Amino acid sequence: MAWGRKKSGGRKEPQFGLGASLAELRLGPQDRIPNSESKPKKSSVKRKVDDDDDDDPPPERKPRPSRSGARRRSKSRISISRLCYWGAVLGLWTAIAVVGVVVWVGAHLPPIQSLEIPKRPPTIQIVGLDGSVLATRGEMAGANVALKDLPPYLPKAFIAIEDRRFYSHYGVDPWGILRAAVANLLHRGVSQGGSTLTQQLAKNLFLTQERTIQRKLQEAELAFWLERKHSKNEILELYLNRVYFGSGAYGVEAAAQRYFGKSAKNVTLAEAAMLAGLVKSPSRLAPNRNPEGAEKRAQTVLAAMADAKFITEAQAQASIGHPAYSVKPAGAGTINYVADWIGEVLDDLVGQIDQDIVVETSIDPKLQSIAEAAVIDELAAKSVKFNVSQGALVAMTPDGAVRAMVGGRNYAESQYNRAVTAKRQPGSAFKPFVYLTAIEAGLTPDTIRPDAPLNIKGWKPENFEHEYLGAVTLTQALAMSLNTVAVRVGLEVGPNNVVRTAHRLGISSKLEPNASIALGTSEVSLTELVGAYVPFANGGQGITPHVVLKIRTSSGKVLYARQPDQLGQVIDPRNVAMMNTMMQETLLNGTARKADIPGWMAAGKTGTSQDFRDAWFIGYTARLVTGVWLGNDDNSPTKKATGGGLPVEVWTRFMRAAHQGVPVATLPTSQGGGGLLSNLAQAASQISEPTAQAPLAPLPATGANRPAPTRTSARPEAAAGLDGWLMERLFGGNR
């Protein structure tokens, strides 16, 4: 086959010359590579004609389209189709994702059947002993006000500043969100919010205040649900009655009462603008705390109302020229310390509150005002001199009912309750528990103990004056607050027994049973210390300090009524009699000589902690037990403020006013007798005569320069021993 082809073809020798060269180099159809567009037979014929007819001009040919342009149009058609395809795919998946997010958000919402408009928060009204309203606590909400009853500019103020397109959107405002996003971007922070009034209502009704994407999505979904379920006016009315306005006020009615002392139905345009401005930052802009900020924000609201054509420019300018001023709300001041204390115990008394309630308390509004003035005025006059920044006072009846409580000098500046929460070293105010333990162990007020230097494993307690009186009675030692005698007696009866006595009388704080316990080194609160003194005033009965007497609903249903304490006798009446006489000496010749209530028998004990950090005085009559504490919150030393100084002055000012017009009564006796004298007479027949005693050491004449008590008796029966002590107390002495 190969040989045959070679023979038939023959070998052609090369020819030279231009024509020969062109003829030889011309390609024929058979020499070209065939392709899909080639048609060999037709091309062969045409090519042959062309080759034979060299003189004829070539026939005209129609221009063929460019192959590159065709390819571009083809690719363009392919790109558009692909774009449409992937756009459809992306849109489908986006729709699936949106549906998935909606389903996921909805799955984390409360069950749809529970998405009903909740009741407004309950109001807790706190009233005094005379029925007057002292304070309001809880989530304080005023009565619901119908939209038609409000002045028309009030709801318009909220629409102008919070949601200008309220009546045109469907719960979520895309333009508002975009506007807020642009503003926040320009200000490089959060300067505007895009939430509609409906979204804000959804958040207030059903959601928390946390700022998360999930919460915002839930807010939007609930906003659509609210718009579908309620009309625009219903949503606006709900919003105005539920939104928070600061200072514990929920709803426009409560806010108007709190800040302006009037109903929301009667607020002026300027007041309406101030209320609308509060919702942006109620805690920061509350007019009773930041009147300048609230007024500036109100001007912004008025400008927005004018811009929205809700009011004229003239009305806006007139309102700016007559700004709204806040009023002092009822119950402001130190009574709020009492209200806070009540709020802490309500859950224990009635559980969770889901309706309006009225709490009837033991607080006497008149005594509360007197106590507040006594603490604040005395501190204003002498706080700089003694470097004392804070004070507290608690007064309670012999059954433990708190009549007045001051937890600090300024509630607006500090809500820390120094009467209930703060625990401080009581100093010598703790000594009555030491001497009561000694009396219960068999010692008497006339028992002699040495006032002399003492060394306990390197600890050397000293007296305030750094002087020692030698042999003194327990009465003298307590009245003059001699530290060495208190430590000796505490060790003699045992620190553990002293701690048990204090706990039995009502101290609930942890007490360390060491040698220094006699000097009050373990911390206690003012309220529990005053409560522990009450048995001295009521004949030895145990009590629990309390302020809540009854809790009832607004309709009158009683939820709680306090029952009398069943603690029984915690001090033997005979021992109460002796302790009362010993602590009465503190006011007559001891460290509290300035404490004086004309016509009344009073007793008590001063206290000063180490380095003058705390100054105390707890004193009582048969009608009232009152304790005063003064010091600094940071536990820094005062300028030698002692219990016998400023605390006694505060106590005396309060107690004198509190006892005006009150029938005089002596300190209690055993078995409900007529006074201390019968109590002592009974004690004389029941207690064995003590051992022989050394002569009483005279009390130094300091302070008021009162003469020291004498041992001279007006009756020959006043012999040595307990009988002699009783007879001298009954008939002897120069008092």
TORGU-371774 format. One record per residue (C-alpha): residue number from 1; residue in one letter; y, x, z. Coordinates in steps of 0.2 Angstrom, whole numbers, plus 5000, padded with zeros to 4 digits. Last residue first. Layout:
N
REC num residuo   py   px   pz
REC NUM       a    Y    X    Z
...
END
This chain:
735
REC num residuo   py   px   pz
REC 735       r 5314 4846 5724
REC 734       n 5316 4854 5741
REC 733       g 5298 4855 5747
REC 732       g 5287 4843 5757
REC 731       f 5281 4825 5756
REC 730       l 5268 4822 5743
REC 729       r 5266 4840 5736
REC 728       e 5266 4847 5754
REC 727       m 5254 4834 5759
REC 726       l 5242 4838 5745
REC 725       w 5243 4857 5747
REC 724       g 5240 4855 5766
REC 723       d 5225 4844 5762
REC 722       l 5219 4857 5750
REC 721       g 5220 4872 5762
REC 720       a 5233 4876 5775
REC 719       a 5242 4863 5786
REC 718       a 5255 4850 5780
REC 717       e 5251 4838 5794
REC 716       p 5267 4843 5804
REC 715       r 5277 4835 5791
REC 714       a 5293 4840 5781
REC 713       s 5284 4856 5776
REC 712       t 5292 4873 5772
REC 711       r 5282 4882 5759
REC 710       t 5298 4885 5749
REC 709       p 5300 4883 5730
REC 708       a 5311 4896 5722
REC 707       p 5329 4891 5720
REC 706       r 5335 4887 5702
REC 705       n 5344 4900 5694
REC 704       a 5344 4891 5677
REC 703       g 5336 4906 5668
REC 702       t 5330 4916 5683
REC 701       a 5326 4914 5701
REC 700       p 5310 4923 5704
REC 699       l 5296 4912 5710
REC 698       p 5292 4917 5728
REC 697       a 5274 4923 5732
REC 696       l 5264 4910 5741
REC 695       p 5256 4916 5757
REC 694       a 5238 4921 5757
REC 693       q 5224 4908 5756
REC 692       a 5210 4902 5768
REC 691       t 5196 4895 5758
REC 690       p 5197 4878 5750
REC 689       e 5195 4861 5759
REC 688       s 5182 4850 5750
REC 687       i 5188 4838 5737
REC 686       q 5185 4820 5739
REC 685       s 5197 4813 5752
REC 684       a 5212 4824 5746
REC 683       a 5208 4819 5727
REC 682       q 5211 4801 5732
REC 681       a 5228 4805 5739
REC 680       l 5232 4815 5724
REC 679       n 5228 4801 5712
REC 678       s 5238 4789 5724
REC 677       l 5253 4801 5722
REC 676       l 5251 4803 5703
REC 675       g 5255 4785 5700
REC 674       g 5250 4767 5703
REC 673       g 5231 4768 5701
REC 672       g 5221 4767 5685
REC 671       q 5205 4774 5693
REC 670       s 5212 4791 5693
REC 669       t 5231 4793 5691
REC 668       p 5242 4794 5675
REC 667       l 5259 4802 5675
REC 666       t 5273 4791 5681
REC 665       a 5281 4777 5671
REC 664       v 5299 4773 5667
REC 663       p 5302 4758 5656
REC 662       v 5308 4763 5639
REC 661       g 5326 4760 5635
REC 660       q 5329 4778 5630
REC 659       h 5313 4788 5631
REC 658       a 5312 4793 5612
REC 657       a 5330 4799 5613
REC 656       r 5327 4811 5628
REC 655       m 5310 4816 5620
REC 654       f 5318 4822 5603
REC 653       r 5332 4832 5610
REC 652       t 5321 4839 5624
REC 651       w 5307 4844 5612
REC 650       v 5319 4853 5600
REC 649       e 5327 4862 5614
REC 648       v 5310 4867 5621
REC 647       p 5305 4874 5604
REC 646       l 5321 4884 5603
REC 645       g 5319 4893 5620
REC 644       g 5305 4892 5632
REC 643       g 5292 4894 5618
REC 642       t 5300 4911 5613
REC 641       a 5310 4917 5598
REC 640       k 5312 4936 5600
REC 639       k 5320 4938 5583
REC 638       t 5305 4931 5574
REC 637       p 5290 4941 5568
REC 636       s 5282 4938 5551
REC 635       n 5268 4926 5549
REC 634       d 5272 4922 5531
REC 633       d 5275 4904 5535
REC 632       n 5288 4909 5548
REC 631       g 5289 4902 5566
REC 630       l 5293 4886 5576
REC 629       w 5280 4874 5584
REC 628       v 5284 4858 5594
REC 627       g 5272 4847 5603
REC 626       t 5274 4829 5610
REC 625       v 5264 4818 5621
REC 624       l 5272 4801 5624
REC 623       r 5272 4787 5637
REC 622       a 5265 4795 5653
REC 621       t 5276 4810 5650
REC 620       y 5271 4825 5639
REC 619       g 5275 4843 5634
REC 618       i 5268 4855 5622
REC 617       f 5280 4870 5618
REC 616       w 5277 4883 5605
REC 615       a 5285 4899 5598
REC 614       d 5275 4909 5585
REC 613       r 5277 4927 5578
REC 612       f 5286 4933 5594
REC 611       d 5276 4950 5592
REC 610       q 5260 4941 5599
REC 609       s 5261 4923 5602
REC 608       t 5273 4913 5612
REC 607       g 5268 4897 5622
REC 606       t 5276 4885 5633
REC 605       k 5267 4872 5644
REC 604       g 5269 4854 5649
REC 603       a 5274 4841 5662
REC 602       a 5286 4827 5663
REC 601       m 5290 4814 5677
REC 600       w 5304 4804 5670
REC 599       g 5321 4799 5677
REC 598       p 5331 4811 5667
REC 597       i 5320 4820 5654
REC 596       d 5322 4839 5656
REC 595       a 5315 4853 5646
REC 594       k 5327 4868 5650
REC 593       r 5316 4874 5664
REC 592       a 5302 4877 5652
REC 591       t 5296 4894 5658
REC 590       g 5294 4889 5676
REC 589       n 5303 4881 5690
REC 588       l 5304 4863 5686
REC 587       l 5297 4862 5669
REC 586       t 5282 4873 5672
REC 585       e 5280 4865 5689
REC 584       q 5275 4849 5680
REC 583       m 5261 4859 5673
REC 582       m 5253 4863 5690
REC 581       t 5256 4845 5696
REC 580       n 5248 4838 5680
REC 579       m 5233 4850 5682
REC 578       m 5230 4844 5699
REC 577       a 5230 4826 5695
REC 576       v 5219 4828 5679
REC 575       n 5206 4837 5691
REC 574       r 5205 4822 5702
REC 573       p 5203 4811 5686
REC 572       d 5188 4821 5680
REC 571       i 5192 4827 5663
REC 570       v 5183 4821 5647
REC 569       q 5180 4803 5652
REC 568       g 5174 4792 5637
REC 567       l 5174 4797 5619
REC 566       q 5173 4779 5613
REC 565       d 5189 4779 5604
REC 564       p 5196 4761 5600
REC 563       q 5192 4754 5583
REC 562       r 5203 4756 5568
REC 561       a 5203 4742 5555
REC 560       y 5197 4745 5537
REC 559       l 5196 4735 5522
REC 558       v 5205 4719 5528
REC 557       k 5209 4707 5514
REC 556       g 5227 4702 5514
REC 555       s 5231 4699 5495
REC 554       s 5238 4717 5493
REC 553       t 5222 4724 5500
REC 552       r 5221 4729 5518
REC 551       i 5220 4746 5528
REC 550       k 5223 4746 5546
REC 549       l 5228 4758 5560
REC 548       v 5230 4774 5551
REC 547       v 5239 4788 5561
REC 546       h 5225 4796 5571
REC 545       p 5223 4809 5584
REC 544       t 5205 4807 5592
REC 543       i 5205 4803 5610
REC 542       g 5195 4809 5626
REC 541       q 5201 4800 5642
REC 540       g 5206 4811 5657
REC 539       g 5220 4801 5665
REC 538       n 5230 4797 5650
REC 537       a 5243 4811 5650
REC 536       f 5231 4826 5654
REC 535       p 5219 4818 5641
REC 534       v 5233 4820 5628
REC 533       y 5234 4839 5629
REC 532       a 5220 4841 5617
REC 531       g 5228 4830 5604
REC 530       v 5244 4841 5605
REC 529       l 5233 4856 5601
REC 528       e 5224 4847 5587
REC 527       t 5240 4842 5579
REC 526       l 5248 4859 5581
REC 525       s 5234 4867 5572
REC 524       v 5223 4881 5581
REC 523       e 5221 4900 5579
REC 522       s 5212 4910 5592
REC 521       t 5223 4923 5602
REC 520       g 5228 4910 5615
REC 519       l 5231 4922 5630
REC 518       a 5215 4916 5639
REC 517       i 5205 4919 5623
REC 516       s 5209 4938 5625
REC 515       a 5194 4941 5635
REC 514       n 5182 4935 5621
REC 513       p 5175 4918 5617
REC 512       e 5182 4917 5599
REC 511       l 5188 4899 5595
REC 510       k 5184 4890 5579
REC 509       s 5195 4875 5577
REC 508       s 5191 4858 5583
REC 507       i 5201 4857 5599
REC 506       g 5199 4840 5606
REC 505       l 5197 4840 5625
REC 504       r 5178 4845 5624
REC 503       h 5182 4859 5612
REC 502       a 5195 4867 5624
REC 501       t 5183 4865 5639
REC 500       r 5169 4873 5629
REC 499       v 5180 4888 5624
REC 498       v 5185 4891 5642
REC 497       n 5166 4890 5647
REC 496       n 5162 4903 5634
REC 495       p 5176 4914 5640
REC 494       g 5169 4915 5658
REC 493       v 5175 4907 5674
REC 492       e 5181 4924 5681
REC 491       l 5185 4932 5664
REC 490       g 5197 4917 5661
REC 489       v 5204 4919 5679
REC 488       r 5208 4937 5676
REC 487       v 5215 4935 5659
REC 486       a 5226 4921 5665
REC 485       v 5232 4931 5680
REC 484       t 5236 4946 5669
REC 483       n 5246 4935 5657
REC 482       l 5258 4927 5669
REC 481       s 5265 4911 5661
REC 480       m 5278 4908 5675
REC 479       a 5271 4890 5678
REC 478       l 5253 4895 5675
REC 477       a 5254 4909 5687
REC 476       q 5264 4900 5700
REC 475       t 5251 4885 5700
REC 474       l 5237 4898 5701
REC 473       t 5244 4905 5716
REC 472       v 5252 4922 5717
REC 471       a 5248 4939 5725
REC 470       g 5258 4953 5716
REC 469       l 5273 4948 5706
REC 468       y 5271 4960 5692
REC 467       e 5284 4965 5679
REC 466       h 5283 4968 5660
REC 465       e 5294 4953 5658
REC 464       f 5282 4945 5646
REC 463       n 5267 4950 5656
REC 462       e 5255 4963 5651
REC 461       p 5237 4964 5645
REC 460       k 5230 4982 5645
REC 459       w 5215 4983 5633
REC 458       g 5206 5000 5635
REC 457       k 5190 4993 5640
REC 456       i 5198 4979 5650
REC 455       n 5213 4987 5660
REC 454       l 5224 4976 5671
REC 453       p 5240 4978 5679
REC 452       a 5244 4966 5694
REC 451       d 5247 4948 5697
REC 450       p 5234 4945 5710
REC 449       r 5225 4928 5712
REC 448       i 5227 4915 5725
REC 447       t 5220 4898 5724
REC 446       d 5234 4885 5727
REC 445       p 5231 4875 5712
REC 444       t 5213 4874 5717
REC 443       l 5197 4883 5712
REC 442       g 5180 4874 5711
REC 441       a 5174 4878 5694
REC 440       e 5182 4862 5687
REC 439       i 5199 4869 5693
REC 438       a 5195 4886 5684
REC 437       t 5190 4877 5668
REC 436       l 5207 4867 5670
REC 435       y 5215 4884 5672
REC 434       v 5209 4891 5656
REC 433       f 5212 4875 5646
REC 432       p 5230 4875 5652
REC 431       k 5232 4893 5646
REC 430       f 5232 4888 5627
REC 429       a 5251 4886 5626
REC 428       s 5251 4904 5632
REC 427       g 5249 4910 5614
REC 426       p 5245 4896 5602
REC 425       q 5240 4907 5588
REC 424       r 5243 4898 5571
REC 423       k 5233 4886 5560
REC 422       a 5243 4877 5547
REC 421       t 5235 4861 5539
REC 420       v 5241 4847 5551
REC 419       a 5258 4851 5558
REC 418       r 5263 4864 5546
REC 417       n 5260 4853 5531
REC 416       y 5263 4863 5515
REC 415       q 5274 4852 5504
REC 414       s 5287 4865 5502
REC 413       e 5304 4864 5494
REC 412       a 5305 4845 5492
REC 411       y 5297 4843 5510
REC 410       n 5311 4852 5518
REC 409       r 5310 4857 5537
REC 408       g 5292 4856 5539
REC 407       g 5277 4845 5544
REC 406       v 5287 4833 5554
REC 405       m 5276 4820 5562
REC 404       a 5281 4804 5572
REC 403       r 5271 4790 5582
REC 402       v 5254 4797 5580
REC 401       a 5241 4786 5589
REC 400       g 5231 4797 5601
REC 399       d 5228 4785 5615
REC 398       p 5241 4793 5626
REC 397       t 5254 4791 5612
REC 396       m 5258 4804 5599
REC 395       a 5272 4816 5594
REC 394       v 5270 4830 5582
REC 393       l 5283 4842 5577
REC 392       a 5284 4856 5565
REC 391       g 5296 4871 5561
REC 390       q 5300 4883 5548
REC 389       s 5312 4898 5544
REC 388       v 5315 4906 5561
REC 387       n 5324 4923 5561
REC 386       f 5331 4919 5578
REC 385       k 5350 4919 5574
REC 384       v 5347 4914 5556
REC 383       s 5336 4898 5561
REC 382       k 5349 4893 5575
REC 381       a 5360 4879 5569
REC 380       a 5350 4874 5553
REC 379       l 5334 4875 5563
REC 378       e 5341 4864 5577
REC 377       d 5347 4851 5564
REC 376       i 5331 4851 5554
REC 375       v 5319 4849 5569
REC 374       a 5329 4837 5579
REC 373       a 5334 4827 5564
REC 372       e 5316 4824 5558
REC 371       a 5310 4820 5575
REC 370       i 5324 4807 5577
REC 369       s 5320 4799 5560
REC 368       q 5301 4798 5564
REC 367       l 5305 4790 5581
REC 366       k 5315 4777 5572
REC 365       p 5302 4774 5559
REC 364       d 5288 4772 5572
REC 363       i 5272 4779 5564
REC 362       s 5256 4770 5569
REC 361       t 5251 4766 5552
REC 360       e 5247 4751 5541
REC 359       v 5240 4756 5524
REC 358       v 5243 4743 5511
REC 357       i 5231 4743 5496
REC 356       d 5232 4740 5477
REC 355       q 5215 4740 5469
REC 354       d 5202 4753 5463
REC 353       i 5202 4765 5479
REC 352       q 5187 4776 5481
REC 351       g 5180 4776 5498
REC 350       v 5188 4766 5512
REC 349       l 5190 4777 5528
REC 348       d 5183 4794 5521
REC 347       d 5193 4792 5505
REC 346       l 5209 4787 5514
REC 345       v 5209 4803 5525
REC 344       e 5218 4815 5513
REC 343       g 5230 4802 5507
REC 342       i 5235 4799 5525
REC 341       w 5240 4817 5527
REC 340       d 5250 4816 5512
REC 339       a 5259 4801 5518
REC 338       v 5263 4809 5535
REC 337       y 5270 4825 5526
REC 336       n 5280 4812 5515
REC 335       i 5288 4806 5531
REC 334       t 5298 4822 5531
REC 333       g 5310 4816 5518
REC 332       a 5310 4803 5505
REC 331       g 5303 4786 5510
REC 330       a 5314 4775 5499
REC 329       p 5320 4785 5484
REC 328       k 5336 4794 5484
REC 327       v 5345 4788 5468
REC 326       s 5346 4796 5451
REC 325       y 5362 4796 5441
REC 324       a 5364 4789 5423
REC 323       p 5378 4797 5413
REC 322       h 5394 4788 5409
REC 321       g 5402 4798 5395
REC 320       i 5386 4800 5386
REC 319       s 5384 4782 5386
REC 318       a 5401 4779 5378
REC 317       q 5397 4793 5365
REC 316       a 5381 4784 5361
REC 315       q 5389 4767 5360
REC 314       a 5403 4774 5348
REC 313       e 5390 4782 5337
REC 312       t 5382 4765 5335
REC 311       i 5365 4760 5341
REC 310       f 5347 4758 5334
REC 309       k 5354 4766 5318
REC 308       a 5340 4779 5318
REC 307       d 5353 4793 5319
REC 306       a 5362 4783 5334
REC 305       m 5345 4782 5343
REC 304       a 5342 4801 5340
REC 303       a 5359 4805 5347
REC 302       l 5356 4794 5362
REC 301       v 5339 4803 5365
REC 300       t 5347 4820 5364
REC 299       q 5360 4814 5377
REC 298       a 5345 4809 5388
REC 297       r 5338 4826 5387
REC 296       k 5354 4834 5393
REC 295       e 5355 4821 5408
REC 294       a 5337 4825 5413
REC 293       g 5340 4844 5413
REC 292       e 5355 4842 5423
REC 291       p 5347 4830 5436
REC 290       n 5332 4842 5438
REC 289       r 5323 4836 5454
REC 288       n 5328 4818 5457
REC 287       p 5331 4817 5438
REC 286       a 5313 4821 5434
REC 285       l 5314 4833 5419
REC 284       r 5301 4846 5424
REC 283       s 5288 4834 5430
REC 282       p 5291 4822 5417
REC 281       s 5290 4834 5402
REC 280       k 5291 4824 5385
REC 279       v 5290 4807 5394
REC 278       l 5307 4810 5403
REC 277       g 5318 4807 5388
REC 276       a 5314 4789 5386
REC 275       l 5319 4786 5405
REC 274       m 5335 4795 5402
REC 273       a 5339 4785 5387
REC 272       a 5336 4769 5396
REC 271       e 5347 4775 5410
REC 270       a 5361 4778 5398
REC 269       l 5358 4761 5389
REC 268       t 5359 4752 5406
REC 267       v 5344 4747 5416
REC 266       n 5342 4729 5422
REC 265       k 5325 4724 5416
REC 264       a 5318 4740 5421
REC 263       s 5321 4734 5439
REC 262       k 5334 4743 5450
REC 261       g 5334 4758 5462
REC 260       f 5339 4770 5449
REC 259       y 5326 4784 5449
REC 258       r 5311 4776 5458
REC 257       q 5314 4758 5454
REC 256       a 5317 4763 5436
REC 255       a 5302 4774 5436
REC 254       a 5291 4760 5444
REC 253       e 5297 4747 5431
REC 252       v 5295 4759 5416
REC 251       g 5277 4763 5419
REC 250       y 5269 4776 5431
REC 249       a 5280 4784 5444
REC 248       g 5272 4799 5454
REC 247       s 5288 4809 5454
REC 246       g 5286 4810 5435
REC 245       f 5288 4797 5421
REC 244       y 5270 4793 5417
REC 243       v 5266 4781 5403
REC 242       r 5257 4765 5407
REC 241       n 5269 4750 5407
REC 240       l 5279 4757 5392
REC 239       y 5263 4761 5382
REC 238       l 5255 4744 5385
REC 237       e 5271 4735 5379
REC 236       l 5272 4746 5363
REC 235       i 5253 4743 5359
REC 234       e 5256 4724 5362
REC 233       n 5271 4725 5350
REC 232       k 5262 4734 5337
REC 231       s 5247 4722 5337
REC 230       h 5231 4726 5345
REC 229       k 5212 4729 5340
REC 228       r 5215 4738 5323
REC 227       e 5229 4749 5330
REC 226       l 5219 4753 5346
REC 225       w 5204 4758 5336
REC 224       f 5215 4769 5324
REC 223       a 5223 4777 5340
REC 222       l 5205 4780 5347
REC 221       e 5200 4790 5332
REC 220       a 5216 4800 5333
REC 219       e 5214 4804 5352
REC 218       q 5196 4809 5349
REC 217       l 5202 4821 5336
REC 216       k 5215 4828 5348
REC 215       r 5202 4829 5362
REC 214       q 5190 4839 5351
REC 213       i 5204 4850 5345
REC 212       t 5208 4855 5363
REC 211       r 5223 4853 5374
REC 210       e 5217 4845 5390
REC 209       q 5226 4830 5397
REC 208       t 5211 4819 5399
REC 207       l 5206 4804 5388
REC 206       f 5205 4785 5389
REC 205       l 5221 4777 5394
REC 204       n 5234 4791 5394
REC 203       k 5227 4799 5378
REC 202       a 5225 4782 5369
REC 201       l 5243 4778 5374
REC 200       q 5249 4795 5367
REC 199       q 5240 4792 5351
REC 198       t 5248 4775 5349
REC 197       l 5265 4782 5353
REC 196       t 5262 4794 5339
REC 195       s 5257 4812 5341
REC 194       g 5266 4825 5330
REC 193       g 5273 4836 5344
REC 192       q 5288 4847 5343
REC 191       s 5294 4864 5349
REC 190       v 5276 4872 5350
REC 189       g 5279 4890 5345
REC 188       r 5286 4901 5331
REC 187       h 5302 4891 5330
REC 186       l 5300 4889 5311
REC 185       l 5281 4886 5312
REC 184       n 5283 4873 5326
REC 183       a 5296 4864 5315
REC 182       v 5284 4865 5300
REC 181       a 5270 4858 5310
REC 180       a 5280 4845 5318
REC 179       r 5286 4838 5301
REC 178       l 5268 4839 5295
REC 177       i 5261 4829 5310
REC 176       g 5275 4816 5308
REC 175       w 5272 4815 5290
REC 174       p 5254 4812 5293
REC 173       d 5257 4798 5306
REC 172       v 5242 4792 5315
REC 171       g 5240 4775 5322
REC 170       y 5242 4765 5306
REC 169       h 5260 4770 5302
REC 168       s 5275 4759 5298
REC 167       y 5280 4751 5314
REC 166       f 5280 4768 5324
REC 165       r 5289 4778 5310
REC 164       r 5302 4785 5322
REC 163       d 5289 4790 5335
REC 162       e 5295 4799 5351
REC 161       i 5314 4800 5351
REC 160       a 5319 4784 5342
REC 159       i 5304 4774 5346
REC 158       f 5306 4778 5365
REC 157       a 5325 4773 5364
REC 156       k 5320 4757 5354
REC 155       p 5309 4751 5369
REC 154       l 5325 4752 5380
REC 153       y 5338 4746 5368
REC 152       p 5331 4729 5367
REC 151       p 5333 4725 5386
REC 150       l 5316 4722 5393
REC 149       d 5310 4704 5396
REC 148       k 5303 4702 5378
REC 147       l 5292 4718 5381
REC 146       a 5284 4710 5396
REC 145       v 5285 4720 5412
REC 144       n 5269 4726 5422
REC 143       a 5273 4728 5440
REC 142       g 5276 4746 5446
REC 141       a 5264 4760 5446
REC 140       m 5261 4773 5459
REC 139       e 5246 4784 5455
REC 138       g 5242 4786 5474
REC 137       r 5256 4785 5486
REC 136       t 5271 4775 5491
REC 135       a 5281 4779 5507
REC 134       l 5288 4772 5523
REC 133       v 5288 4753 5519
REC 132       s 5294 4743 5534
REC 131       g 5281 4734 5544
REC 130       d 5287 4739 5562
REC 129       l 5273 4751 5565
REC 128       g 5276 4759 5548
REC 127       v 5270 4755 5531
REC 126       i 5262 4765 5517
REC 125       q 5259 4757 5500
REC 124       i 5245 4763 5490
REC 123       t 5247 4757 5472
REC 122       p 5232 4756 5461
REC 121       p 5232 4763 5443
REC 120       r 5234 4750 5429
REC 119       k 5218 4741 5424
REC 118       p 5209 4749 5410
REC 117       i 5211 4743 5392
REC 116       e 5194 4741 5385
REC 115       l 5184 4755 5378
REC 114       s 5169 4751 5389
REC 113       q 5160 4741 5375
REC 112       i 5163 4756 5363
REC 111       p 5153 4768 5374
REC 110       p 5164 4782 5380
REC 109       l 5168 4794 5366
REC 108       h 5157 4809 5363
REC 107       a 5147 4800 5349
REC 106       g 5163 4795 5341
REC 105       v 5168 4813 5339
REC 104       w 5152 4817 5331
REC 103       v 5152 4802 5320
REC 102       v 5170 4806 5314
REC 101       v 5165 4825 5312
REC 100       g 5150 4820 5301
REC  99       v 5160 4808 5291
REC  98       v 5172 4821 5288
REC  97       a 5159 4834 5284
REC  96       i 5150 4821 5272
REC  95       a 5167 4818 5263
REC  94       t 5170 4837 5262
REC  93       w 5152 4839 5255
REC  92       l 5155 4826 5241
REC  91       g 5172 4833 5237
REC  90       l 5165 4850 5236
REC  89       v 5151 4844 5224
REC  88       a 5164 4834 5214
REC  87       g 5175 4849 5212
REC  86       w 5160 4860 5208
REC  85       y 5156 4848 5193
REC  84       c 5174 4846 5188
REC  83       l 5177 4865 5188
REC  82       r 5161 4868 5178
REC  81       s 5166 4855 5165
REC  80       i 5184 4863 5164
REC  79       s 5176 4880 5163
REC  78       i 5164 4875 5149
REC  77       r 5177 4867 5139
REC  76       s 5188 4883 5141
REC  75       k 5173 4894 5136
REC  74       s 5171 4885 5120
REC  73       r 5190 4885 5116
REC  72       r 5190 4904 5120
REC  71       r 5174 4907 5108
REC  70       a 5182 4897 5095
REC  69       g 5198 4908 5096
REC  68       s 5187 4924 5095
REC  67       r 5178 4918 5080
REC  66       s 5193 4915 5070
REC  65       p 5192 4900 5059
REC  64       r 5187 4903 5040
REC  63       p 5200 4903 5027
REC  62       k 5195 4893 5011
REC  61       r 5190 4905 4997
REC  60       e 5199 4906 4980
REC  59       p 5187 4912 4966
REC  58       p 5187 4931 4963
REC  57       p 5197 4936 4948
REC  56       d 5186 4939 4932
REC  55       d 5185 4957 4925
REC  54       d 5170 4963 4936
REC  53       d 5159 4949 4931
REC  52       d 5141 4956 4932
REC  51       d 5143 4961 4951
REC  50       d 5151 4945 4956
REC  49       v 5138 4934 4947
REC  48       k 5124 4944 4956
REC  47       r 5133 4942 4973
REC  46       k 5134 4924 4970
REC  45       v 5115 4922 4966
REC  44       s 5110 4933 4980
REC  43       s 5121 4924 4993
REC  42       k 5113 4908 4988
REC  41       k 5096 4914 4991
REC  40       p 5099 4924 5007
REC  39       k 5108 4911 5017
REC  38       s 5116 4920 5032
REC  37       e 5123 4910 5047
REC  36       s 5108 4914 5058
REC  35       n 5108 4932 5054
REC  34       p 5101 4944 5041
REC  33       i 5104 4962 5042
REC  32       r 5112 4967 5025
REC  31       d 5103 4978 5012
REC  30       q 5095 4963 5003
REC  29       p 5112 4956 5001
REC  28       g 5118 4972 4992
REC  27       l 5128 4985 4998
REC  26       r 5139 4996 4986
REC  25       l 5137 5014 4989
REC  24       e 5127 5018 4973
REC  23       a 5139 5008 4962
REC  22       l 5154 5017 4970
REC  21       s 5147 5034 4968
REC  20       a 5142 5031 4950
REC  19       g 5159 5025 4946
REC  18       l 5167 5040 4954
REC  17       g 5156 5053 4946
REC  16       f 5139 5061 4950
REC  15       q 5122 5053 4949
REC  14       p 5108 5057 4961
REC  13       e 5090 5057 4955
REC  12       k 5081 5041 4956
REC  11       r 5063 5042 4963
REC  10       g 5052 5028 4958
REC   9       g 5051 5011 4966
REC   8       s 5034 5006 4959
REC   7       k 5026 5023 4964
REC   6       k 5032 5023 4982
REC   5       r 5028 5005 4985
REC   4       g 5010 5008 4978
REC   3       w 5008 5023 4989
REC   2       a 5012 5014 5005
REC   1       m 5000 5000 5000
END
